[in-house]
Amino acid sequence: MGPVAAILPCGARLHLQHGPIDLVIGAKGDRDTAFRAAHSCFEGLLDRLVDELPILRTPVTGVPDPEGPVARRMYTAARVHSDVFVTPMAAVAGAVADEVLSAMRRATNLQSAYVNNGGDIALLLTGDETFTLAMATPDGRDLGRIILRTKDAIGGIATSGFGGRSLSCGIADSVTVLAADAASADVAATLIANAVNLPDHPAISRCPANQMRDDSDLGLRLVTKNCGSLTGAEINSALSNGAEAAEKMTCRRIIHGAAMFLRGQTRVAGSVSPFTHHDDRSLQIA
């Protein structure tokens, strides 16, 4: 089945879907032109990615330069983490969102726009525009809000964790990352979620990734299958491991900040700081 496009009932958002790619797109400004550009960019996008899958599933240190625009975005975002195991597939959702938003921006001037690819979001803000992100665990438990403004220079948001769409080597309920683009946020969220971990802990069961999904780019690498009871100190230790990884990325200016959640405890890194807003637990850029 080929790509599917539809204007959602509210009339202000475009839905694009093809295979595993599921985009919800919003724009303020010349919306019709922006949506036409997004639709045009989306045509054939998945097919071009599939053509390069063998390269994109290879560890980034052994990847030749990809050819397609989305594949190149994936490779660029992943290669800055070449000191650890990572493949360009860690950036696929964010890179798709970035490419579609880029096409919209080339087509027309917009006040604001977003391309949400299953929770990994490419974002444009100008002037006094703001964007509020609701964070939640994979089972829907509310984790608070992040409020973004134009001056924050955030172009990408991504979330990862154990129990989400992708396999994880860690145990985080959720890790949300803010970066200059969605592909960079996507890779970082994956790696930070992997780092929220307690290696060799007896309550955590693991298995090779290809036993969970036979097409996983992680191959025989161990991923989390289940996590049992943890003490408060153990939860804090796991979050500290994730925070250390996140702080290294902020120091290298790969990301702006990250919010990490595990079993009721929260840790933030970089330019994200907690604050109280009415009765909601929220986060905003410092």
MISE-636979 format. One record per residue (C-alpha): residue in three letters; x, y, z. Coordinates in nm, 2 decimals. Example, Ala and Ser with C-alpha at 12.3 -4.5 7.8 and 13.67 -1.06 7.14 Angstrom:
BEGIN
+-----+--------+--------+--------+
!  aa !      u !      v !      w !
+-----+--------+--------+--------+
! Ala !   1.23 !  -0.45 !   0.78 !
! Ser !   1.37 !  -0.11 !   0.71 !
+-----+--------+--------+--------+
***
This chain:
BEGIN
+-----+--------+--------+--------+
!  aa !      u !      v !      w !
+-----+--------+--------+--------+
! Met !   0.00 !   0.00 !   0.00 !
! Gly !   0.13 !   0.34 !  -0.09 !
! Pro !   0.14 !   0.67 !   0.10 !
! Val !  -0.19 !   0.79 !   0.26 !
! Ala !  -0.26 !   1.16 !   0.31 !
! Ala !  -0.56 !   1.32 !   0.48 !
! Ile !  -0.65 !   1.65 !   0.64 !
! Leu !  -0.76 !   1.57 !   1.00 !
! Pro !  -1.11 !   1.67 !   1.11 !
! Cys !  -0.99 !   1.99 !   1.28 !
! Gly !  -0.88 !   2.11 !   0.94 !
! Ala !  -0.55 !   2.25 !   1.07 !
! Arg !  -0.34 !   1.93 !   1.06 !
! Leu !  -0.22 !   1.70 !   0.79 !
! His !  -0.18 !   1.33 !   0.84 !
! Leu !   0.08 !   1.14 !   0.63 !
! Gln !   0.13 !   0.77 !   0.66 !
! His !   0.33 !   0.50 !   0.48 !
! Gly !   0.43 !   0.18 !   0.64 !
! Pro !   0.59 !   0.25 !   0.98 !
! Ile !   0.61 !   0.63 !   0.91 !
! Asp !   0.31 !   0.81 !   1.07 !
! Leu !   0.33 !   1.19 !   1.06 !
! Val !   0.10 !   1.45 !   1.21 !
! Ile !   0.18 !   1.80 !   1.08 !
! Gly !   0.07 !   2.14 !   1.18 !
! Ala !   0.16 !   2.49 !   1.05 !
! Lys !   0.07 !   2.85 !   1.11 !
! Gly !   0.10 !   3.08 !   0.80 !
! Asp !   0.06 !   2.97 !   0.44 !
! Arg !  -0.07 !   2.63 !   0.55 !
! Asp !  -0.19 !   2.51 !   0.21 !
! Thr !   0.14 !   2.56 !   0.05 !
! Ala !   0.33 !   2.40 !   0.34 !
! Phe !   0.10 !   2.10 !   0.34 !
! Arg !   0.15 !   2.05 !  -0.04 !
! Ala !   0.52 !   2.07 !   0.01 !
! Ala !   0.51 !   1.81 !   0.29 !
! His !   0.30 !   1.58 !   0.08 !
! Ser !   0.53 !   1.61 !  -0.22 !
! Cys !   0.84 !   1.54 !   0.00 !
! Phe !   0.67 !   1.24 !   0.15 !
! Glu !   0.61 !   1.07 !  -0.19 !
! Gly !   0.88 !   0.80 !  -0.23 !
! Leu !   1.05 !   0.89 !   0.09 !
! Leu !   1.01 !   0.54 !   0.25 !
! Asp !   1.11 !   0.36 !  -0.07 !
! Arg !   1.44 !   0.56 !  -0.08 !
! Leu !   1.51 !   0.47 !   0.28 !
! Val !   1.44 !   0.10 !   0.21 !
! Asp !   1.69 !   0.11 !  -0.07 !
! Glu !   1.97 !   0.21 !   0.17 !
! Leu !   1.87 !  -0.01 !   0.47 !
! Pro !   2.18 !  -0.23 !   0.46 !
! Ile !   2.40 !   0.08 !   0.51 !
! Leu !   2.17 !   0.24 !   0.76 !
! Arg !   2.17 !  -0.08 !   0.98 !
! Thr !   2.55 !  -0.08 !   1.00 !
! Pro !   2.74 !   0.07 !   1.29 !
! Val !   2.82 !   0.43 !   1.21 !
! Thr !   3.19 !   0.37 !   1.21 !
! Gly !   3.16 !   0.14 !   0.91 !
! Val !   2.90 !   0.33 !   0.71 !
! Pro !   2.98 !   0.47 !   0.37 !
! Asp !   2.82 !   0.81 !   0.29 !
! Pro !   2.45 !   0.75 !   0.22 !
! Glu !   2.29 !   0.90 !  -0.09 !
! Gly !   1.93 !   1.00 !   0.01 !
! Pro !   1.86 !   1.32 !   0.20 !
! Val !   1.69 !   1.15 !   0.49 !
! Ala !   1.97 !   0.88 !   0.51 !
! Arg !   2.23 !   1.16 !   0.51 !
! Arg !   2.06 !   1.33 !   0.80 !
! Met !   2.05 !   1.00 !   0.99 !
! Tyr !   2.42 !   0.94 !   0.93 !
! Thr !   2.52 !   1.30 !   1.02 !
! Ala !   2.33 !   1.28 !   1.35 !
! Ala !   2.47 !   0.94 !   1.45 !
! Arg !   2.83 !   0.98 !   1.36 !
! Val !   2.90 !   1.24 !   1.63 !
! His !   2.84 !   0.94 !   1.87 !
! Ser !   3.10 !   0.72 !   1.70 !
! Asp !   3.27 !   0.65 !   2.04 !
! Val !   2.98 !   0.41 !   2.12 !
! Phe !   2.78 !   0.15 !   1.93 !
! Val !   2.51 !   0.33 !   1.72 !
! Thr !   2.37 !   0.29 !   1.37 !
! Pro !   2.21 !   0.56 !   1.17 !
! Met !   1.87 !   0.39 !   1.23 !
! Ala !   1.88 !   0.55 !   1.58 !
! Ala !   1.79 !   0.88 !   1.40 !
! Val !   1.54 !   0.76 !   1.14 !
! Ala !   1.22 !   0.90 !   1.30 !
! Gly !   1.37 !   1.24 !   1.37 !
! Ala !   1.54 !   1.26 !   1.03 !
! Val !   1.22 !   1.20 !   0.85 !
! Ala !   1.05 !   1.47 !   1.05 !
! Asp !   1.34 !   1.71 !   0.98 !
! Glu !   1.33 !   1.64 !   0.60 !
! Val !   0.96 !   1.71 !   0.58 !
! Leu !   0.98 !   2.03 !   0.78 !
! Ser !   1.27 !   2.14 !   0.57 !
! Ala !   1.05 !   2.10 !   0.26 !
! Met !   0.78 !   2.30 !   0.41 !
! Arg !   1.02 !   2.58 !   0.50 !
! Arg !   1.16 !   2.59 !   0.15 !
! Ala !   0.81 !   2.62 !   0.00 !
! Thr !   0.69 !   2.92 !   0.21 !
! Asn !   0.75 !   3.14 !   0.51 !
! Leu !   0.57 !   3.01 !   0.82 !
! Gln !   0.51 !   3.16 !   1.17 !
! Ser !   0.54 !   2.81 !   1.33 !
! Ala !   0.52 !   2.45 !   1.22 !
! Tyr !   0.58 !   2.10 !   1.36 !
! Val !   0.62 !   1.75 !   1.21 !
! Asn !   0.54 !   1.49 !   1.47 !
! Asn !   0.67 !   1.14 !   1.38 !
! Gly !   0.53 !   0.92 !   1.65 !
! Gly !   0.66 !   1.16 !   1.93 !
! Asp !   0.98 !   1.26 !   1.76 !
! Ile !   0.92 !   1.62 !   1.65 !
! Ala !   1.08 !   1.87 !   1.41 !
! Leu !   0.98 !   2.22 !   1.52 !
! Leu !   0.99 !   2.57 !   1.38 !
! Leu !   0.90 !   2.87 !   1.60 !
! Thr !   0.93 !   3.24 !   1.51 !
! Gly !   0.84 !   3.57 !   1.69 !
! Asp !   0.62 !   3.52 !   2.00 !
! Glu !   0.52 !   3.16 !   1.90 !
! Thr !   0.54 !   2.89 !   2.17 !
! Phe !   0.51 !   2.51 !   2.17 !
! Thr !   0.40 !   2.31 !   2.47 !
! Leu !   0.50 !   1.94 !   2.48 !
! Ala !   0.31 !   1.69 !   2.69 !
! Met !   0.54 !   1.41 !   2.82 !
! Ala !   0.41 !   1.07 !   2.91 !
! Thr !   0.52 !   0.71 !   2.98 !
! Pro !   0.45 !   0.44 !   2.71 !
! Asp !   0.14 !   0.34 !   2.91 !
! Gly !   0.01 !   0.70 !   2.91 !
! Arg !   0.10 !   0.82 !   3.26 !
! Asp !   0.15 !   1.20 !   3.26 !
! Leu !   0.50 !   1.32 !   3.32 !
! Gly !   0.45 !   1.69 !   3.29 !
! Arg !   0.51 !   1.96 !   3.02 !
! Ile !   0.79 !   2.13 !   2.84 !
! Ile !   0.72 !   2.49 !   2.72 !
! Leu !   0.94 !   2.61 !   2.43 !
! Arg !   0.98 !   2.96 !   2.29 !
! Thr !   1.15 !   3.09 !   1.98 !
! Lys !   1.46 !   3.22 !   2.17 !
! Asp !   1.53 !   2.87 !   2.30 !
! Ala !   1.64 !   2.76 !   1.95 !
! Ile !   1.50 !   2.41 !   1.98 !
! Gly !   1.43 !   2.25 !   1.64 !
! Gly !   1.40 !   1.89 !   1.76 !
! Ile !   1.24 !   1.69 !   2.03 !
! Ala !   1.26 !   1.31 !   2.08 !
! Thr !   1.16 !   1.06 !   2.34 !
! Ser !   1.29 !   0.71 !   2.41 !
! Gly !   1.27 !   0.45 !   2.68 !
! Phe !   1.20 !   0.09 !   2.78 !
! Gly !   0.85 !  -0.01 !   2.66 !
! Gly !   0.84 !   0.24 !   2.38 !
! Arg !   0.83 !   0.19 !   2.00 !
! Ser !   1.20 !   0.08 !   1.98 !
! Leu !   1.40 !  -0.17 !   2.18 !
! Ser !   1.61 !  -0.02 !   2.46 !
! Cys !   1.92 !  -0.14 !   2.64 !
! Gly !   1.82 !   0.06 !   2.95 !
! Ile !   1.53 !   0.08 !   3.19 !
! Ala !   1.41 !   0.44 !   3.17 !
! Asp !   1.03 !   0.50 !   3.17 !
! Ser !   1.10 !   0.79 !   2.94 !
! Val !   1.38 !   1.02 !   2.83 !
! Thr !   1.29 !   1.34 !   2.64 !
! Val !   1.57 !   1.53 !   2.46 !
! Leu !   1.57 !   1.88 !   2.32 !
! Ala !   1.82 !   1.96 !   2.04 !
! Ala !   1.87 !   2.18 !   1.74 !
! Asp !   1.71 !   1.92 !   1.51 !
! Ala !   1.50 !   1.61 !   1.55 !
! Ala !   1.75 !   1.37 !   1.41 !
! Ser !   2.01 !   1.48 !   1.68 !
! Ala !   1.75 !   1.46 !   1.95 !
! Asp !   1.64 !   1.11 !   1.83 !
! Val !   1.99 !   0.96 !   1.85 !
! Ala !   2.06 !   1.12 !   2.19 !
! Ala !   1.73 !   1.01 !   2.34 !
! Thr !   1.81 !   0.65 !   2.24 !
! Leu !   2.16 !   0.66 !   2.39 !
! Ile !   2.06 !   0.84 !   2.71 !
! Ala !   1.77 !   0.59 !   2.76 !
! Asn !   2.03 !   0.31 !   2.72 !
! Ala !   2.25 !   0.47 !   2.98 !
! Val !   1.96 !   0.49 !   3.24 !
! Asn !   2.06 !   0.14 !   3.35 !
! Leu !   2.19 !  -0.09 !   3.61 !
! Pro !   2.42 !  -0.33 !   3.44 !
! Asp !   2.41 !  -0.69 !   3.57 !
! His !   2.12 !  -0.62 !   3.81 !
! Pro !   1.94 !  -0.94 !   3.89 !
! Ala !   1.60 !  -0.78 !   3.87 !
! Ile !   1.66 !  -0.69 !   3.50 !
! Ser !   1.62 !  -0.96 !   3.24 !
! Arg !   1.77 !  -0.91 !   2.89 !
! Cys !   1.80 !  -1.10 !   2.57 !
! Pro !   1.96 !  -1.05 !   2.22 !
! Ala !   1.77 !  -0.78 !   2.02 !
! Asn !   1.72 !  -1.01 !   1.73 !
! Gln !   1.52 !  -1.25 !   1.95 !
! Met !   1.28 !  -0.97 !   2.01 !
! Arg !   1.27 !  -0.84 !   1.65 !
! Asp !   1.45 !  -1.04 !   1.39 !
! Asp !   1.52 !  -0.73 !   1.18 !
! Ser !   1.67 !  -0.52 !   1.46 !
! Asp !   1.99 !  -0.33 !   1.37 !
! Leu !   2.11 !  -0.42 !   1.72 !
! Gly !   2.17 !  -0.78 !   1.63 !
! Leu !   2.30 !  -0.99 !   1.92 !
! Arg !   2.33 !  -0.69 !   2.16 !
! Leu !   2.14 !  -0.73 !   2.48 !
! Val !   1.82 !  -0.53 !   2.52 !
! Thr !   1.59 !  -0.51 !   2.82 !
! Lys !   1.31 !  -0.76 !   2.83 !
! Asn !   1.17 !  -0.70 !   3.18 !
! Cys !   1.26 !  -0.50 !   3.49 !
! Gly !   1.15 !  -0.61 !   3.84 !
! Ser !   1.15 !  -0.42 !   4.17 !
! Leu !   1.42 !  -0.16 !   4.24 !
! Thr !   1.50 !   0.03 !   4.56 !
! Gly !   1.50 !   0.41 !   4.57 !
! Ala !   1.88 !   0.41 !   4.58 !
! Glu !   1.89 !   0.19 !   4.27 !
! Ile !   1.65 !   0.41 !   4.08 !
! Asn !   1.86 !   0.71 !   4.17 !
! Ser !   2.18 !   0.53 !   4.05 !
! Ala !   2.03 !   0.44 !   3.72 !
! Leu !   1.91 !   0.80 !   3.66 !
! Ser !   2.26 !   0.93 !   3.76 !
! Asn !   2.41 !   0.71 !   3.49 !
! Gly !   2.17 !   0.86 !   3.23 !
! Ala !   2.23 !   1.21 !   3.36 !
! Glu !   2.61 !   1.16 !   3.32 !
! Ala !   2.56 !   1.06 !   2.95 !
! Ala !   2.32 !   1.36 !   2.90 !
! Glu !   2.56 !   1.61 !   3.05 !
! Lys !   2.84 !   1.50 !   2.83 !
! Met !   2.62 !   1.56 !   2.53 !
! Thr !   2.52 !   1.91 !   2.65 !
! Cys !   2.89 !   1.99 !   2.71 !
! Arg !   2.96 !   1.89 !   2.35 !
! Arg !   2.66 !   2.10 !   2.24 !
! Ile !   2.50 !   1.80 !   2.07 !
! Ile !   2.18 !   1.86 !   2.27 !
! His !   2.03 !   2.14 !   2.47 !
! Gly !   1.89 !   1.93 !   2.75 !
! Ala !   1.72 !   1.62 !   2.86 !
! Ala !   1.45 !   1.51 !   3.11 !
! Met !   1.48 !   1.15 !   3.24 !
! Phe !   1.21 !   0.96 !   3.43 !
! Leu !   1.22 !   0.63 !   3.62 !
! Arg !   0.96 !   0.50 !   3.86 !
! Gly !   0.85 !   0.83 !   4.00 !
! Gln !   1.19 !   0.99 !   4.01 !
! Thr !   1.30 !   1.26 !   3.77 !
! Arg !   1.64 !   1.39 !   3.66 !
! Val !   1.71 !   1.68 !   3.43 !
! Ala !   2.03 !   1.78 !   3.25 !
! Gly !   2.14 !   2.08 !   3.04 !
! Ser !   1.92 !   2.38 !   2.99 !
! Val !   1.60 !   2.21 !   3.12 !
! Ser !   1.49 !   2.30 !   3.47 !
! Pro !   1.18 !   2.21 !   3.67 !
! Phe !   0.93 !   2.47 !   3.78 !
! Thr !   0.58 !   2.48 !   3.91 !
! His !   0.30 !   2.62 !   3.69 !
! His !  -0.04 !   2.63 !   3.85 !
! Asp !  -0.12 !   2.27 !   3.95 !
! Asp !   0.08 !   2.11 !   3.67 !
! Arg !   0.43 !   1.96 !   3.70 !
! Ser !   0.61 !   2.12 !   3.41 !
! Leu !   0.96 !   2.18 !   3.27 !
! Gln !   1.08 !   2.47 !   3.07 !
! Ile !   1.40 !   2.60 !   2.92 !
! Ala !   1.61 !   2.78 !   3.17 !
+-----+--------+--------+--------+
***
